[in-house]
Amino acid sequence: MSPARSSPQRLFWFVDSDGVQLFGTLFCAAAEREQQTGEKTLQLLSSVCTYPTFPLSDGPGYYEEYQSGFLLDLYSHLKDYETKTGLSVLPSLQSVLQSVPAVWSIDLSERKSSILLEVLRLQPERKQVELRGCSEEESEVRTFLQCLPYISQISFWFGDSDGVQLFGTLFCAAAEKTLQLLSSVCTYPTFPLSDERGYYEEYQGGFLLDLASHLKDYETKTGLSVLPSLQSVLQSAPAVWSIDLSERKSSILLEVLRLQPERKQVELRGCSEEESEVRTLLQCLPYISQLSCGPEFFQRLCTLISVRPREEAERLASLLQLSGFTLLLSGQLPRTTCLSVGRVLQLCGSKVDLILKPRKMSVKGAFALFRRTTQLHSLKLSNDMALLLGGWVRRWGVGCQVTVEELSLSPQTAQPSRRVLLKVVSSLASLLRYWAVRQLDLTEVCVPALGLTPLLLHDGPLKIKLSEKNVQQLLSLLHELQDQDLTWSFLSKLGGDLTSFSLNWELLHLLLQHPSAQTLTVNMRKNLFLQENVTRLLPYLDRIVFKRPCPSFVLTAIREIYKTRASPIIPSLLRSLDHVINLTCREMSPMDCDALLYTLAHSDGVKLNLLWTSIPAQCILLNLDKVSQLSVDRNLPTVCRLEQTWTVLRQRHTEGAILYEKTLRPFMKSLNDGRESCPLPNTSFPHVLPLFSLLEKSMAVGEGTEPWEVAEAGVDVVMFHLGAARTIAQLGGIYRSNAESKLQGFQGQAEVLELFLTDFQMRLLWGSRGVEESQVLRHAKFDQVLTALSNRLEPPVRPR
């Protein structure tokens, strides 16, 4: 045997079941050879076995479970050899055992815990241990408890159904001091699961509840106190306690929650059929911060218990609060259940969102449900329930008044007939007559426009939310009928909010001409015709509010007002614009500047947005006292800091600054003017800025600051850069080779390289849509990025 020539990465293919025998024979033979010849054979053999995946090669795979079992069996084999021969072999295995594995996995029903104890004693630090099965022998369990001082964390492979029994046996067998140590190695967020194996809160919560139940039974039988030692484990995990009440007792959940230092989130699944279990669950409520349960859970509770004492109603109201005050009543809804729910709604109805869509419910049940209920935050009805409640209130009248913040209809699986919809609308009208409803939401149903007339003509303070299709139908109907009363009702019920709908000038003009004082709110992005009707809109500015007005509309409006010197209209204009004059990305002519000055002179506290706008500074300086907020891109603190940064750079790096101003900047200007080009052999990144600037131009803007905007030579410059673009596209491989030659030996950092990835730059500088976004929004985003960098990196502005 010549271990010095062995390969440390190809020692054993783990499928061979004789691996322990093979390596055991090798180590024993090495020990005998060392005794006979004096050679360091054991040391050499140990060195080639010391690598993280021993005895497995990287090729076939690497499994900690197999590795742990192999090393424990090898240790046991060599220990037996030492006992028989008296030769010392185990010390040579120490370096191998210390190099692997990170987690020791052991099935206590197959291997002796005494071997694990000896192996752990050889480790330089405490190790993680994963248990797979438990021994029936008490002596084995007690021996494993002696391993605890050498263990940093105990986990359990959750595929084994004996986990609760295993840990239950350990906690019951541990003495008082050992209990504290056992508890410490079990106190981590994912107990009893290791991070590598996976972590599921549902399994974890069930495991811990079953373990607590096991220890509770042990305490009852023996009189010993074990549960307090589990407190630190229960407090470390999980964040949300999940329990299936059809499988586990709520009394155990109560015991566990009482041990928590703070109220916990609880997820309930299933429901017990026993009333005692339900009442025990109600005792858990003081220890719960948030409750997650099925939509029909509350109804099930009210069916199981008869809510008569006020104390029980208050507990159920507390449960409803923990679940977010959302209550669904469906299926069979007997009168007794309605009585119980009604008693709870009497206490907290003003906060409850009630969804009422049972398959079967009697008029007596409706009376029981609403007899004590005076307020609801919201009520959503099925069509059948709307018909039932409408008939009920028509019969009982004022004896059943309820205040509802929002009443709505739930969508139906099958589209009801026109006749049924008209009956439902009639029932809703009856509810509106007897109940105080603040808002009626019909966005999830589509009722014929004429059928909505009874609701629109309702006499009382009511807001109605309709689907876009319904509103468009009503607008056409109003335009056709020209009915003043119906138009007034339509505007008042919608609150004048037309932001979600598309109009035309005829419809809008009809609504604006109505004598009511109702203000209309319209979305300019949905109604582009408004930009072509600025002059016609001016007389109605006191009746309209514009959402998302574009700068061109604002500029046109102030021009028209300036032309006619209609200063009394300016306050109405500003109110319709929410006191914001947005003129971003505009080329302001002298007349535009005069119009702006005229508007500001008759304003007070207006917000002025001039980002990316070409305007003389003196144009607004005289009227800054009229402006409450000014947004400009010139003379900003970022620009001032940039100027001061350049001053500091020139002082500290004079030679570099002179080289830039004398050589680099003139050369850059020559490149932009098309008079020079970059020498190909020395260029790794071509000059593409002029090409990008040209692509950004959406239209000709006349004389500008760029070389291609000069009348005499503009075409020549454009043609030069277009030719340069074709050259750049053809010579991409040369630029890449130049870059690679200059970067030889350079080791990039992943974090820095991320900065130069196209996707990253697109998200950072332009947003998620990239070049598809409008130029204005991209420039605004880039301005935010530069401002953030300036605030972070550049020196503060010194007062001048």
C-alpha positions in Angstrom: 0.0 0.0 0.0 1.3 3.5 -0.8 -1.0 6.1 0.6 1.2 8.9 -0.5 0.2 8.3 -4.1 -3.6 8.1 -3.4 -5.9 10.8 -4.8 -7.8 12.7 -2.0 -10.8 13.2 -4.3 -11.4 9.7 -5.6 -11.1 7.4 -2.6 -14.5 5.7 -2.5 -17.8 5.5 -4.5 -20.5 5.7 -1.8 -22.8 3.1 -3.4 -20.4 0.3 -2.2 -21.8 -1.1 1.1 -18.4 -2.4 2.1 -17.0 1.1 2.5 -16.6 1.0 6.3 -14.9 -2.4 6.1 -12.6 -1.2 3.4 -11.4 2.0 5.2 -11.4 0.1 8.5 -9.0 -2.4 7.0 -6.8 0.4 5.6 -6.5 2.2 8.9 -5.8 -1.0 10.8 -3.2 -2.2 8.2 -1.6 1.3 8.4 -1.3 1.0 12.2 0.3 -2.4 12.0 2.8 -1.2 9.3 3.7 1.9 11.3 4.4 -0.3 14.3 6.6 -2.6 12.2 8.5 -0.1 10.1 8.2 3.2 12.0 6.9 5.0 8.9 4.2 7.7 9.4 1.7 5.6 7.5 -1.3 6.5 9.6 -0.5 10.2 9.2 -0.3 9.9 5.4 -3.5 7.9 5.2 -5.3 10.5 7.4 -4.0 13.4 5.3 -5.5 12.0 2.0 -8.9 11.4 3.8 -9.1 14.9 5.2 -11.4 16.8 2.8 -15.0 18.1 3.2 -16.8 15.3 1.3 -14.9 12.3 2.6 -15.4 9.5 1.8 -17.4 10.7 -1.2 -16.0 12.3 -4.4 -17.5 15.5 -5.7 -18.6 13.6 -8.9 -21.2 11.1 -7.6 -22.8 13.4 -5.0 -22.5 14.4 -1.4 -25.1 13.5 1.3 -24.6 14.5 4.9 -26.8 11.6 6.1 -24.7 9.0 4.5 -21.5 10.7 5.4 -22.4 11.0 9.1 -23.4 7.3 9.3 -20.2 6.2 7.5 -17.9 8.2 9.8 -19.7 7.0 13.0 -19.5 3.3 11.8 -15.8 3.8 10.9 -15.1 5.2 14.3 -16.9 2.3 15.9 -15.0 -0.2 13.8 -11.6 1.3 14.8 -12.6 1.5 18.4 -13.3 -2.2 18.4 -9.9 -2.8 16.7 -8.2 -0.8 19.4 -9.9 -2.9 22.1 -8.8 -6.1 20.4 -5.2 -5.2 19.5 -4.2 -2.5 21.9 -2.9 -0.4 18.9 -3.8 3.4 18.8 -5.6 4.2 15.6 -8.4 6.7 16.6 -6.1 9.7 17.1 -5.2 9.5 13.4 -8.9 9.8 12.5 -9.3 13.1 14.5 -8.4 15.4 11.6 -10.8 13.6 9.3 -13.7 13.9 11.8 -13.0 17.6 12.4 -13.1 18.4 8.6 -16.6 16.9 8.1 -19.5 17.1 8.3 -21.1 20.5 9.2 -24.2 18.7 10.5 -24.0 15.3 12.2 -27.0 13.1 11.3 -27.8 10.1 13.4 -30.6 7.5 13.7 -30.6 6.5 17.4 -32.6 3.4 16.6 -29.7 2.1 14.4 -26.5 3.5 15.9 -25.2 3.9 19.5 -25.3 7.4 20.9 -22.0 6.6 22.8 -20.2 6.7 19.5 -21.7 10.1 18.7 -20.6 11.3 22.1 -17.0 10.2 21.5 -16.9 11.8 18.0 -18.4 15.1 19.3 -15.7 15.2 22.1 -13.0 15.3 19.4 -14.5 18.4 17.7 -12.9 21.8 18.2 -16.3 23.4 18.6 -19.9 22.6 19.2 -21.7 21.0 16.2 -25.2 20.8 14.8 -26.9 17.4 15.1 -29.8 16.1 13.1 -31.8 13.3 14.7 -33.5 10.6 12.7 -35.4 8.2 14.9 -35.2 7.4 18.6 -34.0 4.3 20.6 -36.4 2.4 22.9 -33.6 1.9 25.4 -33.6 4.5 28.3 -29.8 4.1 28.6 -29.3 5.3 25.0 -31.5 8.3 25.6 -29.5 9.2 28.7 -26.2 8.8 26.8 -27.4 11.1 24.1 -28.2 13.7 26.7 -24.5 13.6 27.7 -23.8 14.9 24.1 -25.6 18.2 24.8 -22.6 20.2 26.0 -21.0 19.5 22.6 -24.1 20.4 20.5 -24.9 23.9 19.2 -28.3 23.0 17.6 -30.5 20.0 17.4 -32.8 19.6 14.4 -35.1 16.8 13.2 -35.8 15.6 9.7 -39.5 16.4 9.4 -40.2 13.4 7.1 -40.1 11.1 10.2 -43.5 10.9 12.0 -41.7 10.0 15.3 -40.4 13.5 15.9 -42.8 14.5 18.7 -42.2 11.1 20.4 -38.4 11.6 20.0 -38.2 15.1 21.5 -40.8 14.3 24.1 -38.7 11.4 25.3 -35.6 13.7 25.5 -37.4 16.4 27.5 -38.9 13.9 29.9 -35.6 12.0 30.4 -33.6 15.2 31.0 -32.8 16.2 34.6 -33.3 19.8 35.8 -29.9 21.1 34.7 -29.9 19.1 31.6 -33.4 20.4 30.7 -31.9 23.9 30.5 -29.1 22.7 28.2 -31.5 20.8 26.0 -33.8 23.8 25.8 -30.9 26.0 24.7 -29.9 23.8 21.7 -33.6 23.7 20.6 -34.0 27.5 20.8 -33.7 28.8 17.2 -36.3 30.2 14.8 -36.8 27.1 12.6 -36.8 24.4 15.3 -37.1 21.4 14.9 -36.2 21.9 11.2 -32.7 22.8 9.9 -32.5 25.6 7.4 -31.1 23.2 4.8 -34.0 20.8 4.9 -36.7 23.5 4.6 -38.9 25.4 7.0 -42.7 25.3 6.9 -44.7 27.3 9.6 -47.7 24.9 9.3 -45.6 21.9 10.1 -43.6 23.7 12.8 -46.6 25.0 14.6 -48.3 21.6 14.6 -45.1 19.9 15.8 -44.6 22.3 18.7 -48.3 22.1 19.8 -48.0 18.2 19.7 -44.8 18.4 21.7 -46.4 20.7 24.3 -49.4 18.3 24.5 -47.0 15.3 25.0 -45.1 17.1 27.8 -48.4 18.2 29.4 -49.6 14.5 29.5 -46.2 13.6 31.1 -46.6 16.3 33.7 -50.1 15.0 34.5 -48.8 11.4 34.9 -45.6 12.1 36.9 -46.2 15.4 38.6 -42.9 16.7 37.3 -42.7 20.2 35.8 -41.3 20.0 32.2 -43.4 22.6 30.2 -41.6 25.7 31.6 -38.3 24.4 30.1 -40.0 24.5 26.7 -40.9 28.2 27.1 -37.8 29.6 25.4 -38.3 27.2 22.5 -41.9 28.2 22.1 -41.0 31.9 22.3 -38.4 31.7 19.5 -40.7 30.2 16.9 -43.0 30.5 15.0 -44.1 34.0 14.2 -47.5 32.7 13.2 -49.2 29.9 15.1 -51.2 27.6 12.8 -53.7 25.1 14.2 -56.3 22.8 12.7 -59.1 22.8 15.3 -60.5 19.6 13.8 -57.2 17.7 14.7 -55.8 19.5 17.7 -57.2 20.7 21.0 -57.6 24.4 21.5 -56.6 23.9 25.2 -53.0 23.2 24.1 -53.0 26.4 22.0 -54.1 28.3 25.1 -51.3 26.8 27.2 -48.7 27.7 24.5 -50.0 31.3 24.0 -49.9 31.8 27.8 -46.2 31.2 27.7 -45.5 33.9 25.1 -44.1 37.3 26.1 -46.4 39.1 23.7 -49.6 38.5 21.8 -49.1 36.3 18.7 -50.7 36.0 15.2 -52.8 32.8 14.9 -54.0 31.0 11.8 -57.1 28.8 12.3 -58.0 26.0 9.9 -60.9 23.7 10.4 -63.4 23.8 13.2 -64.3 21.5 16.1 -67.9 20.2 16.4 -67.6 20.4 20.2 -69.0 23.5 22.0 -66.4 23.2 24.8 -63.6 23.4 22.3 -65.1 26.6 20.8 -65.4 28.2 24.3 -61.8 27.3 25.1 -60.7 29.0 21.9 -62.5 32.1 23.0 -60.2 32.1 26.1 -57.2 32.4 23.8 -58.3 35.8 22.4 -56.5 38.0 25.0 -53.2 36.4 23.8 -53.8 36.9 20.0 -52.7 40.0 18.1 -54.2 39.0 14.7 -56.4 36.2 13.7 -56.6 34.6 10.2 -59.4 32.1 9.6 -61.7 30.9 6.8 -64.5 33.2 5.7 -67.2 31.0 7.2 -65.4 30.4 10.6 -67.3 33.1 12.5 -70.7 31.8 11.3 -69.7 28.3 12.4 -68.9 29.5 15.9 -72.3 31.3 16.2 -74.0 28.1 15.0 -72.2 26.0 17.7 -72.8 28.2 20.7 -75.9 30.2 21.7 -74.7 33.8 22.3 -76.8 34.9 25.2 -74.7 36.5 28.0 -73.2 39.9 27.1 -69.8 38.5 28.0 -70.0 35.9 25.3 -71.1 38.5 22.7 -68.1 40.7 23.7 -65.7 37.8 23.2 -67.1 37.1 19.8 -66.9 40.8 19.0 -63.2 40.7 20.0 -62.7 37.7 17.7 -64.3 39.6 14.9 -62.0 42.5 15.5 -58.9 40.3 15.4 -60.0 38.9 12.0 -60.4 42.4 10.6 -64.2 42.9 11.1 -65.0 41.0 7.9 -68.0 38.7 8.3 -69.4 36.3 5.6 -72.8 34.7 6.1 -73.6 32.0 3.5 -75.2 28.6 3.0 -78.0 27.7 5.4 -78.6 30.5 7.8 -81.0 29.4 10.6 -82.8 31.9 12.9 -80.7 30.9 15.9 -77.5 31.7 14.1 -79.0 35.1 13.0 -79.8 35.9 16.7 -76.2 35.2 17.8 -74.7 37.2 15.0 -77.2 40.0 15.7 -76.1 40.3 19.3 -72.5 40.7 18.2 -73.4 43.3 15.5 -75.2 45.2 18.2 -71.8 45.8 19.9 -69.5 46.4 16.9 -71.6 46.8 13.8 -70.3 50.2 12.9 -66.9 48.6 12.1 -68.2 45.4 10.4 -68.0 44.6 6.7 -70.9 42.2 6.3 -71.2 40.0 3.2 -74.7 38.5 3.2 -75.3 35.8 0.5 -76.9 32.8 2.1 -78.6 30.1 0.0 -81.5 30.0 2.4 -82.7 32.6 5.0 -86.2 33.4 6.3 -87.8 36.7 6.9 -87.7 35.9 10.6 -84.0 35.3 10.3 -83.6 38.7 8.7 -85.5 40.3 11.6 -83.4 38.5 14.1 -80.2 39.6 12.4 -81.1 43.3 12.1 -83.4 43.8 15.1 -80.6 45.0 17.3 -78.2 46.2 14.6 -78.2 49.9 14.1 -75.0 50.5 12.2 -72.8 48.7 9.6 -69.6 49.8 8.0 -70.5 48.1 4.8 -73.1 45.6 3.6 -72.7 43.4 0.4 -75.8 41.6 -0.7 -76.6 38.9 -3.2 -79.6 39.6 -5.5 -81.8 37.2 -3.5 -80.9 38.9 -0.2 -81.6 42.3 -1.8 -85.0 41.1 -2.8 -85.7 39.6 0.6 -84.6 42.7 2.6 -86.4 45.0 0.2 -89.7 43.2 0.9 -89.0 43.1 4.6 -88.4 46.8 5.0 -91.5 47.6 2.9 -93.5 45.5 5.4 -91.9 46.7 8.7 -91.1 50.3 7.6 -89.4 52.6 10.2 -89.2 49.9 12.8 -86.0 48.5 11.4 -83.7 51.5 10.6 -80.1 50.7 9.9 -77.2 53.1 9.1 -74.9 51.7 6.4 -71.8 53.5 5.2 -71.6 51.5 1.9 -74.2 49.2 0.4 -73.2 47.1 -2.6 -74.3 44.1 -4.7 -72.1 41.1 -5.1 -71.5 39.8 -8.7 -73.5 36.7 -9.7 -72.1 33.6 -11.4 -74.8 33.7 -14.0 -76.0 37.0 -15.5 -79.6 37.7 -14.2 -82.4 38.6 -16.5 -83.4 42.2 -17.1 -86.6 41.6 -15.1 -84.7 40.3 -12.1 -82.3 43.3 -12.2 -85.2 45.8 -12.3 -86.7 44.0 -9.2 -83.4 44.2 -7.4 -83.1 47.9 -8.2 -86.7 48.4 -6.8 -85.7 46.6 -3.6 -82.5 48.7 -3.3 -84.7 51.8 -3.7 -86.9 50.5 -0.8 -83.8 50.0 1.4 -82.7 53.6 0.6 -86.0 54.9 1.7 -85.9 53.3 5.2 -82.2 52.9 5.8 -79.6 55.7 6.0 -77.1 54.6 3.2 -74.1 56.9 2.6 -72.9 55.3 -0.6 -74.3 52.7 -3.1 -71.7 50.7 -5.0 -72.9 49.1 -8.2 -69.6 48.8 -10.0 -69.7 44.9 -10.0 -73.2 44.7 -11.7 -74.5 46.2 -14.9 -78.1 47.5 -14.7 -79.9 49.0 -17.7 -79.5 52.7 -17.7 -83.3 53.4 -17.5 -83.5 51.0 -14.6 -81.2 53.2 -12.5 -83.6 56.1 -12.6 -85.3 55.3 -9.2 -81.9 55.3 -7.5 -80.7 58.5 -9.2 -84.0 60.3 -8.1 -83.6 59.1 -4.5 -84.2 62.1 -2.2 -81.4 62.2 0.3 -77.6 62.5 0.7 -76.3 59.5 -1.4 -73.3 58.8 -3.5 -73.5 56.2 -6.2 -70.6 54.4 -7.7 -71.3 52.9 -11.2 -69.4 50.8 -13.7 -67.8 52.6 -16.6 -70.3 51.0 -18.9 -73.3 52.2 -16.9 -72.0 55.7 -16.7 -71.4 55.9 -20.5 -75.0 54.6 -21.0 -76.4 57.2 -18.6 -74.4 60.0 -20.3 -75.9 59.1 -23.6 -79.4 58.9 -22.0 -79.0 62.3 -20.4 -77.8 63.8 -23.7 -80.9 62.3 -25.4 -83.5 63.3 -22.8 -82.1 66.7 -21.9 -83.9 66.4 -18.5 -82.8 69.0 -16.0 -83.9 67.0 -12.8 -82.3 63.7 -14.0 -79.1 65.5 -14.9 -78.9 67.2 -11.5 -79.5 63.9 -9.7 -76.8 62.2 -11.8 -74.2 64.8 -11.0 -75.1 64.9 -7.3 -75.2 61.1 -6.9 -71.8 60.8 -8.6 -70.3 63.7 -6.7 -69.3 65.2 -10.0 -66.5 62.7 -10.3 -66.0 61.9 -13.9 -62.3 61.0 -13.8 -62.8 57.4 -14.9 -64.9 58.2 -18.0 -64.4 59.5 -21.5 -66.7 62.3 -22.7 -67.1 64.5 -25.7 -67.6 68.3 -25.9 -71.4 68.0 -26.4 -71.9 65.9 -23.2 -69.5 68.0 -21.1 -71.1 71.2 -22.3 -74.6 69.8 -21.4 -73.4 69.0 -17.8 -71.6 72.4 -17.4 -74.7 74.3 -18.5 -76.8 72.7 -15.7 -77.8 75.4 -13.1 -76.6 73.2 -10.2 -73.5 74.3 -8.3 -72.0 70.8 -8.6 -68.3 70.8 -9.6 -67.2 68.4 -12.3 -63.8 66.5 -12.1 -62.4 65.2 -15.4 -59.3 63.4 -16.4 -57.5 65.2 -19.3 -55.6 62.1 -20.3 -59.0 60.4 -21.0 -60.5 63.5 -22.7 -57.9 64.9 -25.1 -60.6 67.0 -26.8 -60.3 69.5 -23.9 -57.0 70.8 -25.3 -58.8 71.9 -28.5 -61.6 73.7 -26.5 -59.6 75.8 -24.1 -61.4 79.0 -25.2 -64.8 77.5 -24.8 -63.9 76.2 -21.3 -62.8 79.5 -19.9 -66.4 80.6 -18.9 -66.9 77.4 -16.9 -63.6 77.2 -15.0 -65.4 77.8 -11.7 -67.4 74.5 -12.3 -64.6 72.1 -13.4 -61.4 70.5 -11.9 -58.8 69.1 -14.2 -56.8 65.9 -13.2 -53.5 65.3 -14.9 -53.5 68.5 -17.0 -50.7 68.6 -19.6 -48.3 71.6 -19.8 -49.5 72.5 -23.3 -53.1 72.9 -22.0 -51.9 75.1 -19.1 -49.8 77.3 -21.4 -52.7 77.7 -23.9 -55.0 78.6 -21.1 -52.8 81.4 -19.6 -52.2 82.7 -23.2 -55.9 83.0 -23.8 -56.5 84.8 -20.5 -53.6 87.1 -21.2 -54.9 88.0 -24.7 -58.3 89.1 -23.3 -56.8 90.4 -20.1 -59.4 88.4 -18.2 -57.8 88.6 -14.8 -61.1 87.7 -12.9 -60.9 84.2 -14.4 -57.4 83.5 -13.0 -58.5 82.4 -9.5 -60.9 79.9 -11.1 -58.2 78.6 -13.4 -55.8 78.1 -10.5 -58.5 76.3 -8.5 -59.3 74.0 -11.4 -55.5 73.2 -11.7 -55.2 72.6 -7.9 -53.1 75.7 -7.7 -50.3 74.2 -9.8 -48.9 75.8 -13.0 -47.1 73.0 -14.7 -45.0 74.2 -17.7 -42.4 71.5 -17.9 -40.4 70.9 -21.1 -41.7 74.1 -22.8 -40.0 76.6 -25.1 -41.3 79.8 -23.7 -41.7 82.7 -26.2 -41.6 86.3 -25.0 -45.4 86.4 -25.2 -45.6 83.2 -23.1 -43.4 84.8 -20.5 -45.7 87.9 -20.4 -48.7 85.6 -20.0 -47.0 83.8 -17.1 -46.1 87.1 -15.5 -49.7 88.3 -15.9 -51.0 85.1 -14.3 -48.6 85.3 -11.4 -49.4 88.9 -10.8 -53.0 87.9 -10.1 -52.2 84.8 -8.1 -51.2 84.0 -4.5 -49.5 80.8 -3.1 -49.3 79.0 -6.5 -46.9 76.1 -7.2 -44.8 76.7 -10.3 -43.1 73.8 -12.2 -40.5 74.9 -14.8 -38.4 71.8 -14.9 -36.6 71.4 -18.3 -38.2 74.6 -19.5 -36.3 77.3 -21.4 -37.2 80.6 -19.8 -35.3 83.8 -18.8 -34.6 83.9 -15.1 -35.7 87.5 -14.8 -39.1 86.5 -16.2 -40.2 85.2 -12.8 -37.9 86.9 -10.3 -40.2 89.9 -9.9 -43.2 87.7 -9.0 -41.6 85.1 -6.7 -43.6 86.5 -3.8 -46.7 85.0 -5.5 -45.1 81.5 -5.6 -45.3 79.1 -2.7 -43.2 76.3 -4.4 -40.8 76.6 -7.3 -39.4 73.7 -9.4 -36.6 74.6 -11.8 -33.5 72.9 -13.2 -31.2 76.0 -13.2 -29.3 77.4 -10.3 -30.3 74.4 -8.2 -28.2 73.4 -5.2 -26.9 70.4 -7.2 -25.5 72.8 -9.9 -23.9 75.0 -7.2 -22.3 72.0 -5.6 -21.0 70.8 -8.9 -19.4 74.2 -9.5 -17.7 74.1 -6.1 -16.6 70.5 -6.7 -14.9 71.5 -9.9 -13.2 74.4 -8.1 -11.8 72.0 -5.5 -10.7 69.5 -8.2 -8.8 72.3 -10.0 -7.0 73.3 -6.8 -6.0 69.7 -5.9 -5.3 68.3 -9.4 -4.1 71.3 -11.3 -2.2 69.4 -14.0 -5.2 67.2 -14.7 -7.5 70.2 -14.8 -5.3 72.1 -17.3 -5.0 68.9 -19.5 -8.9 68.7 -19.5 -9.4 72.4 -20.3 -6.6 72.7 -22.9 -6.9 69.4 -24.6 -9.8 67.1 -23.7 -12.6 69.6 -23.7 -11.6 71.2 -27.1 -11.2 67.6 -28.5 -14.7 66.7 -27.2 -16.2 69.8 -28.9 -14.5 68.8 -32.2 -16.0 65.4 -31.9 -19.5 66.9 -31.3 -19.0 69.3 -34.3 -18.0 66.4 -36.6 -14.5 67.8 -37.3 -12.6 64.9 -35.7 -13.1 61.3 -34.9 -11.5 58.9 -32.3 -8.4 57.0 -33.5 -9.5 53.4 -33.9 -6.5 51.5 -32.4 -6.8 53.4 -29.1 -10.6 53.4 -28.8 -12.4 50.9 -26.6 -15.7 52.8 -26.3 -16.8 55.0 -29.3 -18.2 58.5 -28.9 -22.0 57.9 -29.1 -23.3 61.0 -27.2 -24.2 63.0 -30.4 -26.0 60.0 -31.9 -28.1 59.6 -28.7 -28.8 63.3 -28.6 -30.1 63.2 -32.2 -32.3 60.2 -31.5 -33.8 62.1 -28.5 -35.0 65.0 -30.8 -38.7 64.4 -31.5 -39.0 67.4 -33.9 -37.1 70.4 -35.2 -37.0 73.2 -32.7 -35.2 75.8 -34.7 -32.0 77.5 -33.7 -30.5 75.7 -30.6 -27.3 75.1 -28.8 -26.2 71.9 -30.5 -23.9 71.9 -33.6 -26.6 70.2 -35.8 -29.1 73.0 -34.8 -27.0 75.7 -36.5 -28.6 76.6 -39.9 -25.4 77.0 -41.8 -23.7 73.6 -41.0 -26.4 71.6 -39.3 -27.1 69.1 -42.1 -23.3 68.4 -42.6 -23.0 67.6 -38.9 -26.0 65.3 -38.8 -24.7 63.4 -41.9 -21.2 63.1 -40.2 -22.7 61.5 -37.1 -25.0 59.2 -39.0 -21.9 57.9 -41.0 -20.0 57.5 -37.7 -23.0 55.5 -36.3 -22.7 53.0 -39.2 -18.9 52.7 -38.6 -19.5 52.1 -34.9 -22.0 49.3 -35.7 -19.5 47.6 -38.1 -16.4 47.8 -35.8 -17.9 46.5 -32.6 -15.4 43.5 -32.5 -12.4 45.9 -32.7 -13.7 48.0 -29.8 -14.2 44.9 -27.8 -10.6 43.6 -28.5 -9.2 47.0 -27.6 -11.1 46.9 -24.3 -9.9 43.4 -23.5 -6.3 44.3 -24.2 -6.5 47.3 -21.9 -8.2 45.3 -19.1 -5.8 42.3 -19.1 -5.2 41.2 -15.5 -8.2 43.2 -14.2 -10.3 41.4 -11.7 -13.8 43.0 -11.6 -16.1 43.0 -8.6 -19.6 41.7 -9.1 -21.2 44.6 -7.3 -19.4 47.1 -9.5 -20.0 45.2 -12.7 -23.7 45.3 -11.9 -23.6 49.0 -12.3 -22.8 48.6 -16.0 -25.4 46.1 -16.9 -28.0 47.5 -19.3 -31.0 46.2 -17.3 -29.7 47.8 -14.2 -29.0 51.2 -15.8 -32.4 51.2 -17.4 -34.2 50.5 -14.1 -32.0 53.0 -12.2 -31.9 55.9 -14.7 -35.1 55.6 -16.7 -37.5 53.3 -14.7 -38.9 49.9 -15.6 -40.1 50.9 -19.1 -36.7 52.3 -20.3 -36.7 54.0 -23.6 -40.4 53.3 -24.0 -41.1 55.9 -21.4 -41.7 59.5 -22.4 -38.8 61.9 -22.6 -40.2 64.1 -19.9 -40.5 61.3 -17.4 -37.1 59.9 -18.2 -35.5 63.3 -17.7 -37.3 63.7 -14.4 -36.1 60.3 -13.2 -32.5 61.1 -14.3 -32.8 64.4 -12.5 -33.8 62.6 -9.3 -30.8 60.2 -9.7 -28.3 63.2 -10.2 -29.8 65.0 -7.2 -29.4 62.0 -5.0 -25.8 61.5 -6.1 -25.1 65.2 -5.6 -26.6 65.2 -2.1 -24.5 62.2 -1.2 -21.2 62.8 -2.8 -20.7 66.5 -3.4 -19.6 69.1 -0.7 -22.4 71.3 0.8 -23.0 74.7 -0.9 -21.2 77.5 0.8 -23.1 80.8 1.1 -21.9 83.3 -1.5 
